[in-house]
């Protein structure tokens, strides 16, 4: 909003001398006689300069102008603020509607992707729902990529689960195969542990006697020698 001060090129707090010097400078610049070929533009600008100087050079008229201008500025600022708020409200409503429409298109694309449809089908479905081609392509690409990533993640998890099951089955088979060997080892260890140190001499004598009997059976002379040895022992008693 241009003011009389702007026309003369001075600030609102300019002095009378500053206003007079500014008027002279502007009048010389825009005088029609000094603007050949652009007399109409110069004449209009020169008239505006004269009107501005006529008001601002008069103290009373300048005072009234400042008061009126201040009131007009307040009204203009109030109107400008109202217009900005209304514009911001309209823009916010438009953004909300656009976001809701975008979310709806994404939901539709995800639903069809979950059914196993590829990217081209998603794009066609969105176009059929009056979605803009550029936005439809963007949504179709994003949803298709997301669906592919989910499937890859599910495959990885499934393979890992299969690997764990295979490992558990292998461990179980090894454990079942090792149980008979452990049982046999336990029986041998138990039988060995039942023989006490006190039984060792008797076991040794029994083993020696069995050996003697075996030797005697194998050699008849040895058997006669044993009978003779017993006869001599009986004589001692």
Buried (B, 14 or more C-beta within 10 A) or exposed (E): EEBBBEBBBBEEEBEEEBBBBBBEEBBEBBBBEEBEEEBEEBBEBBEBBBEBBEEBBEEEEBEEBBEEBEEEEEEEEEEEEEEEEEEEEEEEEEEEEEEEBBEEBBEBBBEBBEEEBEBEBBBBBBBEEEBEEEBBBBBBBBBBEBBEEEEEEEEEEEEEEEEEEEEEEEEEEEEEEEEEEEEEEEEEEEEEEEEEEEEEEEEEEEEEEEEEEEEBEEEEEEBEEBEEEEEEEEEEE
